Amino acid sequence: MSPKNDFVFKLLFGDEKNKDLLIELLNAILKMPHDELEEIELINTELLREFSEDRKGILDVRAKTKNGEHIDIEIQVLYTQYMAERTLFYWSKMYNGQIKSGDTYDKLEKCITINIVDFKCIEINKLHTSFHITEDETNQKLTDVLEIHYLELPKLFDDSVPKDEDEPIVQWMMFLQARNKEAFEMLAEKNDKIRKAYNILEVISKDDKARAAYESREAELHDQMTRLKSAKEEGIKEATIKNAKNFLIMGLDVDMVAKGTGLSVEEVQKIKKELN
């Protein structure tokens, strides 16, 4: 099973028994002191225990540090056009969810959102980017309550993006992106915690219930990708037909419109007939 499947990701990093894996991953990303992460509390483990068949919710990993900081890790394999807006929306829900009516603002603690994405979304030549609220000229932070991270898996294969394969964060990203036994074993040789993660992955891959839930999630992801592709193709087709209509209205002949739009002569003739 692929560890970048969000269901498998949560099995690996959202289980109390594997909390050490989550700590190592967070330390690689956030560079927090180990003692701050040692007492980390997992918040949303209900889907993990039940292997729920309802996959409509976000299969993220939520945790809280001993200092009260909230951390949300989500792995996203489907391209999202408005990733920044989506991130801020879910960050705000996590931030606002800390207080109830009548509470004072001092109860609000720092919230950290970590997005591991299987597509490029940040126009910066880095594998890992992090963002805060800062003043434009001095770069001074307004507040530290907002922290957002992006780890873009496709950039692992982009030679123009700097990367050090001895860095733990790069090794974890390579683990999530690994596609065969050889890749997993190579990483396991370099990193003891990745070796443990790979061993757990082998065990859960043989669990019939987990395998069924994984395949169900994979099927749903494939269906979503198919719908997105169909919608995109339909949009392109509609735009092409619109262009053809405009060219015909401008007086271009059928053959020229067909060559210019890529439509067949028959399709252009049909469009012309509808205009008349």
C-alpha positions in Angstrom: 0.0 0.0 0.0 1.2 3.5 -0.8 2.0 5.6 2.3 0.8 8.8 0.5 -2.7 7.4 0.4 -4.3 9.5 3.2 -5.9 6.4 4.8 -2.5 4.7 5.1 -0.8 7.9 6.2 -3.2 8.2 9.1 -2.7 4.5 10.0 1.1 5.2 10.2 1.2 8.6 11.9 -2.1 8.9 13.7 -1.9 5.8 15.9 -0.9 6.1 19.5 1.3 3.0 19.1 3.3 4.8 16.4 3.5 8.2 18.1 7.3 8.1 17.8 7.0 8.1 14.0 4.8 11.2 14.2 7.3 12.9 16.4 10.2 12.2 14.0 8.2 13.5 11.1 7.2 16.7 12.9 10.7 17.2 14.1 12.0 16.9 10.5 9.4 19.5 9.4 9.1 21.9 12.3 12.6 21.6 13.8 11.0 21.7 17.3 12.9 20.5 20.3 12.3 16.8 21.0 11.2 17.5 24.6 8.3 19.7 23.3 7.1 16.9 21.1 7.5 14.0 23.5 4.3 14.7 25.3 2.3 15.3 22.1 -1.4 14.4 22.3 -3.2 12.8 19.3 -6.7 14.3 18.9 -8.6 12.6 16.1 -8.1 8.8 16.0 -11.7 7.7 15.6 -11.5 6.9 11.9 -8.3 4.9 12.6 -9.9 2.6 15.1 -13.1 2.0 13.2 -11.7 1.8 9.6 -14.8 3.8 8.7 -16.1 3.4 5.2 -17.2 7.0 5.1 -14.3 8.7 3.3 -16.0 12.1 2.7 -14.2 13.7 5.7 -10.6 14.9 5.7 -8.3 12.1 6.8 -5.9 14.3 8.6 -3.7 13.8 11.7 -4.4 16.3 14.5 -2.2 16.7 17.5 -1.4 19.1 20.4 1.9 19.8 22.0 2.6 20.1 25.7 2.8 23.9 25.2 -0.8 23.9 23.7 0.1 24.4 20.1 -2.3 22.7 17.6 -0.9 20.8 14.6 -2.8 19.5 11.7 -1.1 17.3 9.0 -3.0 16.5 5.8 -1.8 14.7 2.7 -3.5 15.8 -0.5 -3.0 13.8 -3.8 -5.6 15.5 -5.9 -4.7 18.9 -7.5 -6.5 21.8 -5.8 -6.4 25.1 -7.7 -7.1 27.3 -4.6 -4.7 25.5 -2.2 -3.7 28.7 -0.3 -7.4 29.7 0.2 -8.3 26.1 1.2 -5.4 26.0 3.7 -6.4 29.3 5.3 -10.0 28.1 5.6 -9.2 25.0 7.4 -6.5 26.7 9.5 -9.2 29.3 10.6 -11.6 26.5 11.7 -8.8 25.0 13.8 -7.9 28.4 15.3 -11.5 29.5 15.9 -12.5 26.1 17.3 -10.3 26.7 20.4 -12.7 29.2 22.1 -16.4 29.3 22.9 -18.7 32.2 23.4 -17.6 34.3 26.3 -13.9 33.2 26.2 -11.1 35.7 26.0 -8.6 35.9 23.1 -5.8 34.8 25.4 -7.1 31.3 25.2 -6.1 31.1 21.5 -3.0 29.0 21.0 -0.7 28.7 17.9 -2.1 26.6 15.1 0.3 24.9 12.6 -1.0 23.5 9.3 1.2 21.0 7.4 0.2 20.2 3.8 1.9 17.3 2.1 0.8 17.6 -1.6 1.3 15.4 -4.6 1.3 18.4 -7.0 3.2 21.7 -7.3 1.4 24.6 -5.8 4.1 27.1 -4.6 6.2 29.0 -7.1 9.3 28.8 -5.0 12.2 26.6 -5.9 12.1 24.6 -2.6 10.8 21.2 -1.5 9.6 22.6 1.8 8.2 26.1 2.3 6.8 27.7 5.5 4.7 30.9 5.9 3.9 33.3 8.8 2.3 36.7 9.0 5.1 39.3 8.7 5.4 43.0 8.1 6.2 43.8 4.4 9.4 45.8 4.8 11.0 44.6 8.0 9.8 41.0 7.9 8.9 41.2 11.5 6.2 38.8 12.7 2.8 40.3 13.6 2.0 37.2 15.6 3.3 33.6 15.8 -0.2 32.0 16.0 -0.2 31.2 12.2 2.3 28.8 10.7 1.7 27.0 7.4 3.9 24.5 5.7 3.9 22.9 2.2 5.9 19.8 1.2 5.5 19.3 -2.5 6.3 15.6 -3.4 6.7 16.1 -7.2 9.6 18.5 -6.6 11.7 15.5 -5.5 12.0 14.6 -9.2 12.8 18.2 -10.3 16.6 18.5 -10.7 16.4 22.3 -10.4 15.1 22.0 -6.9 17.9 21.7 -4.2 17.7 18.7 -2.0 20.0 16.8 0.3 19.0 13.1 0.6 20.7 12.9 4.0 18.2 15.4 5.4 15.4 13.7 7.4 12.7 15.8 5.8 13.8 14.7 2.3 14.0 11.0 3.4 10.4 11.2 4.8 9.2 12.8 1.6 10.9 10.0 -0.4 9.3 7.4 1.8 5.9 8.8 1.1 6.6 8.9 -2.6 8.3 5.5 -2.8 6.7 3.0 -5.3 8.6 -0.2 -4.9 10.3 -2.5 -2.3 13.8 -1.4 -3.4 13.1 2.3 -2.7 11.6 1.5 0.7 14.5 -0.7 1.7 17.1 1.9 0.6 15.4 4.5 2.8 15.1 2.0 5.7 18.9 1.6 5.6 19.4 5.3 6.1 16.8 6.0 8.7 15.7 3.8 11.6 12.3 5.4 12.0 11.6 4.9 8.3 12.6 1.3 8.8 9.9 1.0 11.5 7.4 2.8 9.3 8.1 0.4 6.4 7.7 -2.6 8.7 4.3 -1.3 9.9 3.4 -0.7 6.3 4.2 -4.3 5.4 2.0 -5.5 8.3 -1.1 -3.4 7.6 -0.8 -4.3 3.9 -1.6 -7.8 4.9 -4.6 -6.9 7.0 -7.7 -7.7 5.0 -9.8 -5.0 6.6 -7.2 -2.3 6.1 -6.6 -3.5 2.6 -10.3 -3.2 1.8 -10.5 0.3 3.2 -7.4 1.3 1.3 -8.7 -0.1 -2.0 -12.0 1.7 -1.4 -10.2 5.0 -0.8 -8.0 4.5 -4.0 -11.1 3.8 -6.0 -12.7 7.0 -4.8 -9.6 9.0 -5.6 -9.5 7.5 -9.1 -13.2 8.4 -9.5 -12.5 12.0 -8.4 -9.6 12.3 -10.8 -11.8 11.0 -13.7 -14.5 13.5 -12.9 -12.0 16.3 -12.7 -10.5 15.3 -16.1 -13.9 15.0 -17.7 -14.9 18.4 -16.4 -11.7 19.9 -17.7 -12.1 18.3 -21.1 -15.7 19.5 -21.2 -14.6 23.0 -20.4 -12.0 23.0 -23.2 -14.6 21.7 -25.7 -17.1 24.4 -24.7 -14.4 27.1 -25.1 -13.4 25.7 -28.5 -17.1 25.8 -29.7 -17.4 29.3 -28.5 -14.3 30.3 -30.4 -15.7 28.6 -33.5 -18.9 30.6 -33.2 -17.1 33.8 -32.9 -14.9 33.1 -36.0 -18.0 32.2 -38.0 -19.7 35.4 -36.9 -16.6 37.3 -38.0 -17.1 35.8 -41.5 -14.4 33.2 -41.6 -15.2 30.2 -43.8 -15.8 26.7 -42.5 -12.5 25.3 -43.5 -10.5 28.1 -41.9 -12.5 27.8 -38.6 -11.9 24.0 -38.6 -8.2 24.5 -39.0 -8.0 27.2 -36.4 -10.0 25.4 -33.7 -9.1 21.8 -34.4 -12.8 20.9 -34.9 -13.8 18.8 -37.8 -15.4 20.4 -40.9 -18.7 18.6 -40.0 -18.7 20.0 -36.4 -18.1 23.5 -37.7 -20.9 23.1 -40.3 -23.2 22.0 -37.5 -22.3 25.0 -35.4 -22.8 27.3 -38.4 -26.3 25.8 -39.0 -27.2 26.4 -35.4 -26.2 30.0 -35.7 -28.4 30.5 -38.7 
